[in-house]
Amino acid sequence: MKFRIAMSCGILFTVLLGACSSMSPEECNATDWAAVGFEDGSRGMTSDYFANHREACAKHGITADFRAYQAGRDEGLVQYCQPGRGYELGTRGVRYLGVCDVALEEEFLDAYRVGHELYELRSNVNNANSRIAAKEHELERIRVLIRDKEALLIAAETTTAERVLLLADIRDLSVRAGSIQTDIEALIAERARHERELENYQNTVVAYGS
């Protein structure tokens, strides 16, 4: 990890381009295409995204200015392709679209990979938590079924034949509950392993703002 993360607030541009599908002729005429390009570049959009703008204005017979757009986008990409931004995008699991110039890409990707590894490790813990919660919910549902059947088992109106069936059901449910409990214990151990991995990794990247 050979970079320093310099987390900075991006310059916010208010552009006249609203929802592309609803631009009016006036908006198309008044749009600062360099500013639109800068905004798209600072968000890491590919140049193909210009087609969305072009099509919106073409409906009104107005041609979008690609040269101005591209110049603005190039400037926006300089802001986007910084190690700090790469790290932040990686921690959120955002996909990188390969838009950075070769002069900036190496350090950007170094930082992005560090952040993305952190994202993956956090996801492992979150996924384990979700699986544990699902198993615990299933276990509770089975325990409720067992209690209900046990109540029927001792009810005065329950026949001998029904008791035999209830005992079989309770036995099967108990086996299932035991299996789920084993699964939960294994998942708890797995979560603990993921948490250790996450903690160890966080300690290595603490200098990068994690």
Phi and psi in degrees as GROMACS dihedral restraints (atoms count N, CA, C in turn):
[ dihedral_restraints ]
;  ai    aj    ak    al  type     phi  dphi    fc
    3     4     5     6     1  -111.1    20    10
    4     5     6     7     1    39.1    20    10
    6     7     8     9     1  -139.3    20    10
    7     8     9    10     1   164.0    20    10
    9    10    11    12     1  -110.2    20    10
   10    11    12    13     1   131.6    20    10
   12    13    14    15     1   -81.7    20    10
   13    14    15    16     1   122.3    20    10
   15    16    17    18     1  -114.6    20    10
   16    17    18    19     1    87.5    20    10
   18    19    20    21     1   -71.5    20    10
   19    20    21    22     1   124.0    20    10
   21    22    23    24     1  -137.1    20    10
   22    23    24    25     1   153.7    20    10
   24    25    26    27     1   -79.6    20    10
   25    26    27    28     1   130.0    20    10
   27    28    29    30     1   -73.2    20    10
   28    29    30    31     1   154.0    20    10
   30    31    32    33     1   -74.8    20    10
   31    32    33    34     1   126.2    20    10
   33    34    35    36     1   -93.9    20    10
   34    35    36    37     1   125.4    20    10
   36    37    38    39     1  -106.8    20    10
   37    38    39    40     1   134.5    20    10
   39    40    41    42     1  -100.0    20    10
   40    41    42    43     1   111.4    20    10
   42    43    44    45     1  -107.7    20    10
   43    44    45    46     1   154.9    20    10
   45    46    47    48     1   -77.1    20    10
   46    47    48    49     1    -8.7    20    10
   48    49    50    51     1   -79.6    20    10
   49    50    51    52     1   109.1    20    10
   51    52    53    54     1   -92.2    20    10
   52    53    54    55     1  -136.3    20    10
   54    55    56    57     1   -66.1    20    10
   55    56    57    58     1   122.9    20    10
   57    58    59    60     1   -58.3    20    10
   58    59    60    61     1   -34.1    20    10
   60    61    62    63     1   -75.3    20    10
   61    62    63    64     1   -10.0    20    10
   63    64    65    66     1  -122.6    20    10
   64    65    66    67     1    20.9    20    10
   66    67    68    69     1   -68.8    20    10
   67    68    69    70     1   137.4    20    10
   69    70    71    72     1   -88.5    20    10
   70    71    72    73     1   165.2    20    10
   72    73    74    75     1   -57.1    20    10
   73    74    75    76     1   -37.4    20    10
   75    76    77    78     1   -64.1    20    10
   76    77    78    79     1   -41.1    20    10
   78    79    80    81     1   -64.8    20    10
   79    80    81    82     1   -41.1    20    10
   81    82    83    84     1   -63.4    20    10
   82    83    84    85     1   -41.1    20    10
   84    85    86    87     1   -68.5    20    10
   85    86    87    88     1   -35.4    20    10
   87    88    89    90     1   -89.9    20    10
   88    89    90    91     1   -10.1    20    10
   90    91    92    93     1   -64.4    20    10
   91    92    93    94     1   133.0    20    10
   93    94    95    96     1   -86.6    20    10
   94    95    96    97     1    99.6    20    10
   96    97    98    99     1   -68.7    20    10
   97    98    99   100     1   -25.2    20    10
   99   100   101   102     1   -67.0    20    10
  100   101   102   103     1   -40.4    20    10
  102   103   104   105     1   -67.1    20    10
  103   104   105   106     1   -39.1    20    10
  105   106   107   108     1   -62.5    20    10
  106   107   108   109     1   -44.0    20    10
  108   109   110   111     1   -62.3    20    10
  109   110   111   112     1   -41.6    20    10
  111   112   113   114     1   -61.1    20    10
  112   113   114   115     1   -44.0    20    10
  114   115   116   117     1   -60.9    20    10
  115   116   117   118     1   -45.7    20    10
  117   118   119   120     1   -65.7    20    10
  118   119   120   121     1   -40.9    20    10
  120   121   122   123     1   -63.8    20    10
  121   122   123   124     1   -41.4    20    10
  123   124   125   126     1   -69.3    20    10
  124   125   126   127     1   -14.8    20    10
  126   127   128   129     1  -100.6    20    10
  127   128   129   130     1     3.9    20    10
  129   130   131   132     1    75.6    20    10
  130   131   132   133     1    25.5    20    10
  132   133   134   135     1   -78.7    20    10
  133   134   135   136     1   147.2    20    10
  135   136   137   138     1   -75.7    20    10
  136   137   138   139     1   164.4    20    10
  138   139   140   141     1   -66.4    20    10
  139   140   141   142     1   -19.3    20    10
  141   142   143   144     1   -61.4    20    10
  142   143   144   145     1   -22.9    20    10
  144   145   146   147     1   -65.1    20    10
  145   146   147   148     1   -20.8    20    10
  147   148   149   150     1   -58.5    20    10
  148   149   150   151     1   -29.7    20    10
  150   151   152   153     1   -58.7    20    10
  151   152   153   154     1   -33.2    20    10
  153   154   155   156     1   -62.3    20    10
  154   155   156   157     1   -42.5    20    10
  156   157   158   159     1   -70.1    20    10
  157   158   159   160     1   -43.7    20    10
  159   160   161   162     1   -60.7    20    10
  160   161   162   163     1   -44.1    20    10
  162   163   164   165     1   -66.0    20    10
  163   164   165   166     1   -37.7    20    10
  165   166   167   168     1   -61.4    20    10
  166   167   168   169     1   -42.4    20    10
  168   169   170   171     1   -82.2    20    10
  169   170   171   172     1   -27.1    20    10
  171   172   173   174     1   -62.1    20    10
  172   173   174   175     1   -27.6    20    10
  174   175   176   177     1   -62.0    20    10
  175   176   177   178     1   -23.6    20    10
  177   178   179   180     1  -104.1    20    10
  178   179   180   181     1     9.7    20    10
  180   181   182   183     1    72.8    20    10
  181   182   183   184     1    24.4    20    10
  183   184   185   186     1  -114.3    20    10
  184   185   186   187     1   133.2    20    10
  186   187   188   189     1   -94.6    20    10
  187   188   189   190     1   125.3    20    10
  189   190   191   192     1   -73.3    20    10
  190   191   192   193     1   148.0    20    10
  192   193   194   195     1   -89.5    20    10
  193   194   195   196     1    95.8    20    10
  195   196   197   198     1   -68.0    20    10
  196   197   198   199     1   -36.9    20    10
  198   199   200   201     1   -61.1    20    10
  199   200   201   202     1   -47.1    20    10
  201   202   203   204     1   -65.5    20    10
  202   203   204   205     1   -40.2    20    10
  204   205   206   207     1   -60.1    20    10
  205   206   207   208     1   -47.0    20    10
  207   208   209   210     1   -66.2    20    10
  208   209   210   211     1   -37.8    20    10
  210   211   212   213     1   -62.9    20    10
  211   212   213   214     1   -43.0    20    10
  213   214   215   216     1   -66.8    20    10
  214   215   216   217     1   -39.7    20    10
  216   217   218   219     1   -63.2    20    10
  217   218   219   220     1   -40.5    20    10
  219   220   221   222     1   -59.0    20    10
  220   221   222   223     1   -40.5    20    10
  222   223   224   225     1   -67.3    20    10
  223   224   225   226     1   -40.5    20    10
  225   226   227   228     1   -63.9    20    10
  226   227   228   229     1   -35.4    20    10
  228   229   230   231     1   -66.6    20    10
  229   230   231   232     1   -31.2    20    10
  231   232   233   234     1   -61.1    20    10
  232   233   234   235     1   -39.8    20    10
  234   235   236   237     1   -69.6    20    10
  235   236   237   238     1   -40.3    20    10
  237   238   239   240     1   -67.9    20    10
  238   239   240   241     1   -41.2    20    10
  240   241   242   243     1   -85.4    20    10
  241   242   243   244     1    42.9    20    10
  243   244   245   246     1  -102.2    20    10
  244   245   246   247     1   148.7    20    10
  246   247   248   249     1   -53.8    20    10
  247   248   249   250     1   -40.0    20    10
  249   250   251   252     1   -60.7    20    10
  250   251   252   253     1   -41.4    20    10
  252   253   254   255     1   -68.7    20    10
  253   254   255   256     1   -40.0    20    10
  255   256   257   258     1   -59.6    20    10
  256   257   258   259     1   -43.9    20    10
  258   259   260   261     1   -61.5    20    10
  259   260   261   262     1   -46.9    20    10
  261   262   263   264     1   -63.2    20    10
  262   263   264   265     1   -42.1    20    10
  264   265   266   267     1   -64.4    20    10
  265   266   267   268     1   -40.2    20    10
  267   268   269   270     1   -61.5    20    10
  268   269   270   271     1   -42.1    20    10
  270   271   272   273     1   -65.8    20    10
  271   272   273   274     1   -21.0    20    10
  273   274   275   276     1   -97.1    20    10
  274   275   276   277     1    -0.8    20    10
  276   277   278   279     1    71.7    20    10
  277   278   279   280     1    22.9    20    10
  279   280   281   282     1   -76.3    20    10
  280   281   282   283     1   136.5    20    10
  282   283   284   285     1   -77.2    20    10
  283   284   285   286     1   133.1    20    10
  285   286   287   288     1   -86.6    20    10
  286   287   288   289     1   132.1    20    10
  288   289   290   291     1   -98.3    20    10
  289   290   291   292     1    11.1    20    10
  291   292   293   294     1    70.5    20    10
  292   293   294   295     1    36.5    20    10
  294   295   296   297     1   -95.7    20    10
  295   296   297   298     1   -10.6    20    10
  297   298   299   300     1   -79.0    20    10
  298   299   300   301     1   144.3    20    10
  300   301   302   303     1   -65.3    20    10
  301   302   303   304     1   149.9    20    10
  303   304   305   306     1   -57.0    20    10
  304   305   306   307     1   -30.2    20    10
  306   307   308   309     1   -68.9    20    10
  307   308   309   310     1   -24.8    20    10
  309   310   311   312     1  -108.7    20    10
  310   311   312   313     1   -16.2    20    10
  312   313   314   315     1   -69.8    20    10
  313   314   315   316     1   -36.1    20    10
  315   316   317   318     1   -60.6    20    10
  316   317   318   319     1   -51.2    20    10
  318   319   320   321     1   -69.0    20    10
  319   320   321   322     1   -36.3    20    10
  321   322   323   324     1   -58.5    20    10
  322   323   324   325     1   -48.4    20    10
  324   325   326   327     1   -68.9    20    10
  325   326   327   328     1   -35.6    20    10
  327   328   329   330     1   -55.9    20    10
  328   329   330   331     1   -48.5    20    10
  330   331   332   333     1   -68.4    20    10
  331   332   333   334     1   -40.7    20    10
  333   334   335   336     1   -59.5    20    10
  334   335   336   337     1   -44.0    20    10
  336   337   338   339     1   -65.0    20    10
  337   338   339   340     1   -38.2    20    10
  339   340   341   342     1   -61.5    20    10
  340   341   342   343     1   -47.6    20    10
  342   343   344   345     1   -64.6    20    10
  343   344   345   346     1   -39.3    20    10
  345   346   347   348     1   -69.6    20    10
  346   347   348   349     1   -34.5    20    10
  348   349   350   351     1   -62.7    20    10
  349   350   351   352     1   -39.2    20    10
  351   352   353   354     1   -63.5    20    10
  352   353   354   355     1   -41.5    20    10
  354   355   356   357     1   -59.7    20    10
  355   356   357   358     1   -44.8    20    10
  357   358   359   360     1   -63.8    20    10
  358   359   360   361     1   -42.5    20    10
  360   361   362   363     1   -67.1    20    10
  361   362   363   364     1   -38.8    20    10
  363   364   365   366     1   -65.7    20    10
  364   365   366   367     1   -38.9    20    10
  366   367   368   369     1   -62.6    20    10
  367   368   369   370     1   -37.4    20    10
  369   370   371   372     1   -60.0    20    10
  370   371   372   373     1   -43.3    20    10
  372   373   374   375     1   -66.1    20    10
  373   374   375   376     1   -45.3    20    10
  375   376   377   378     1   -63.1    20    10
  376   377   378   379     1   -40.6    20    10
  378   379   380   381     1   -64.4    20    10
  379   380   381   382     1   -40.5    20    10
  381   382   383   384     1   -62.9    20    10
  382   383   384   385     1   -42.0    20    10
  384   385   386   387     1   -60.0    20    10
  385   386   387   388     1   -42.9    20    10
  387   388   389   390     1   -64.0    20    10
  388   389   390   391     1   -42.0    20    10
  390   391   392   393     1   -68.1    20    10
  391   392   393   394     1   -37.7    20    10
  393   394   395   396     1   -63.6    20    10
  394   395   396   397     1   -45.1    20    10
  396   397   398   399     1   -60.8    20    10
  397   398   399   400     1   -41.2    20    10
  399   400   401   402     1   -64.5    20    10
  400   401   402   403     1   -42.5    20    10
  402   403   404   405     1   -65.5    20    10
  403   404   405   406     1   -41.1    20    10
  405   406   407   408     1   -64.5    20    10
  406   407   408   409     1   -37.6    20    10
  408   409   410   411     1   -64.3    20    10
  409   410   411   412     1   -42.9    20    10
  411   412   413   414     1   -64.4    20    10
  412   413   414   415     1   -41.1    20    10
  414   415   416   417     1   -62.4    20    10
  415   416   417   418     1   -43.2    20    10
  417   418   419   420     1   -63.7    20    10
  418   419   420   421     1   -39.3    20    10
  420   421   422   423     1   -61.3    20    10
  421   422   423   424     1   -42.3    20    10
  423   424   425   426     1   -67.5    20    10
  424   425   426   427     1   -39.1    20    10
  426   427   428   429     1   -63.1    20    10
  427   428   429   430     1   -36.9    20    10
  429   430   431   432     1   -63.9    20    10
  430   431   432   433     1   -43.0    20    10
  432   433   434   435     1   -61.1    20    10
  433   434   435   436     1   -41.7    20    10
  435   436   437   438     1   -62.1    20    10
  436   437   438   439     1   -45.2    20    10
  438   439   440   441     1   -62.1    20    10
  439   440   441   442     1   -41.3    20    10
  441   442   443   444     1   -62.3    20    10
  442   443   444   445     1   -43.5    20    10
  444   445   446   447     1   -70.7    20    10
  445   446   447   448     1   -34.2    20    10
  447   448   449   450     1   -65.4    20    10
  448   449   450   451     1   -36.3    20    10
  450   451   452   453     1   -65.4    20    10
  451   452   453   454     1   -40.7    20    10
  453   454   455   456     1   -66.4    20    10
  454   455   456   457     1   -33.7    20    10
  456   457   458   459     1   -60.4    20    10
  457   458   459   460     1   -36.1    20    10
  459   460   461   462     1   -99.2    20    10
  460   461   462   463     1     1.6    20    10
  462   463   464   465     1   -68.1    20    10
  463   464   465   466     1   140.6    20    10
  465   466   467   468     1   -62.0    20    10
  466   467   468   469     1   -33.9    20    10
  468   469   470   471     1   -81.3    20    10
  469   470   471   472     1    -6.2    20    10
  471   472   473   474     1   -75.7    20    10
  472   473   474   475     1   130.0    20    10
  474   475   476   477     1   -79.8    20    10
  475   476   477   478     1   166.2    20    10
  477   478   479   480     1   -61.6    20    10
  478   479   480   481     1   -42.3    20    10
  480   481   482   483     1   -63.4    20    10
  481   482   483   484     1   -39.0    20    10
  483   484   485   486     1   -67.5    20    10
  484   485   486   487     1   -35.1    20    10
  486   487   488   489     1   -65.5    20    10
  487   488   489   490     1   -37.8    20    10
  489   490   491   492     1   -61.1    20    10
  490   491   492   493     1   -44.7    20    10
  492   493   494   495     1   -66.5    20    10
  493   494   495   496     1   -39.8    20    10
  495   496   497   498     1   -64.2    20    10
  496   497   498   499     1   -41.3    20    10
  498   499   500   501     1   -62.0    20    10
  499   500   501   502     1   -39.2    20    10
  501   502   503   504     1   -65.4    20    10
  502   503   504   505     1   -41.7    20    10
  504   505   506   507     1   -63.8    20    10
  505   506   507   508     1   -43.5    20    10
  507   508   509   510     1   -63.3    20    10
  508   509   510   511     1   -40.4    20    10
  510   511   512   513     1   -62.2    20    10
  511   512   513   514     1   -46.4    20    10
  513   514   515   516     1   -63.7    20    10
  514   515   516   517     1   -42.1    20    10
  516   517   518   519     1   -65.7    20    10
  517   518   519   520     1   -36.5    20    10
  519   520   521   522     1   -65.8    20    10
  520   521   522   523     1   -39.6    20    10
  522   523   524   525     1   -63.1    20    10
  523   524   525   526     1   -43.1    20    10
  525   526   527   528     1   -63.8    20    10
  526   527   528   529     1   -41.9    20    10
  528   529   530   531     1   -61.9    20    10
  529   530   531   532     1   -39.9    20    10
  531   532   533   534     1   -64.5    20    10
  532   533   534   535     1   -38.6    20    10
  534   535   536   537     1   -64.9    20    10
  535   536   537   538     1   -42.3    20    10
  537   538   539   540     1   -65.6    20    10
  538   539   540   541     1   -40.2    20    10
  540   541   542   543     1   -61.5    20    10
  541   542   543   544     1   -38.6    20    10
  543   544   545   546     1   -63.7    20    10
  544   545   546   547     1   -42.2    20    10
  546   547   548   549     1   -60.7    20    10
  547   548   549   550     1   -42.8    20    10
  549   550   551   552     1   -62.3    20    10
  550   551   552   553     1   -43.7    20    10
  552   553   554   555     1   -62.7    20    10
  553   554   555   556     1   -38.5    20    10
  555   556   557   558     1   -66.9    20    10
  556   557   558   559     1   -39.3    20    10
  558   559   560   561     1   -68.3    20    10
  559   560   561   562     1   -36.0    20    10
  561   562   563   564     1   -63.8    20    10
  562   563   564   565     1   -40.9    20    10
  564   565   566   567     1   -65.5    20    10
  565   566   567   568     1   -40.0    20    10
  567   568   569   570     1   -64.0    20    10
  568   569   570   571     1   -41.8    20    10
  570   571   572   573     1   -62.3    20    10
  571   572   573   574     1   -41.2    20    10
  573   574   575   576     1   -61.6    20    10
  574   575   576   577     1   -38.5    20    10
  576   577   578   579     1   -65.3    20    10
  577   578   579   580     1   -44.5    20    10
  579   580   581   582     1   -63.0    20    10
  580   581   582   583     1   -37.9    20    10
  582   583   584   585     1   -66.2    20    10
  583   584   585   586     1   -37.9    20    10
  585   586   587   588     1   -65.6    20    10
  586   587   588   589     1   -43.1    20    10
  588   589   590   591     1   -61.4    20    10
  589   590   591   592     1   -42.3    20    10
  591   592   593   594     1   -64.2    20    10
  592   593   594   595     1   -45.7    20    10
  594   595   596   597     1   -61.9    20    10
  595   596   597   598     1   -43.7    20    10
  597   598   599   600     1   -62.3    20    10
  598   599   600   601     1   -41.9    20    10
  600   601   602   603     1   -69.6    20    10
  601   602   603   604     1   -40.6    20    10
  603   604   605   606     1   -59.7    20    10
  604   605   606   607     1   -35.5    20    10
  606   607   608   609     1   -65.0    20    10
  607   608   609   610     1   -28.7    20    10
  609   610   611   612     1   -79.8    20    10
  610   611   612   613     1   -23.2    20    10
  612   613   614   615     1  -111.9    20    10
  613   614   615   616     1    11.7    20    10
  615   616   617   618     1   -56.8    20    10
  616   617   618   619     1   -31.5    20    10
  618   619   620   621     1   -69.5    20    10
  619   620   621   622     1   -15.4    20    10
  621   622   623   624     1   -96.7    20    10
  622   623   624   625     1    10.9    20    10
  624   625   626   627     1    93.9    20    10
  625   626   627   628     1    14.0    20    10
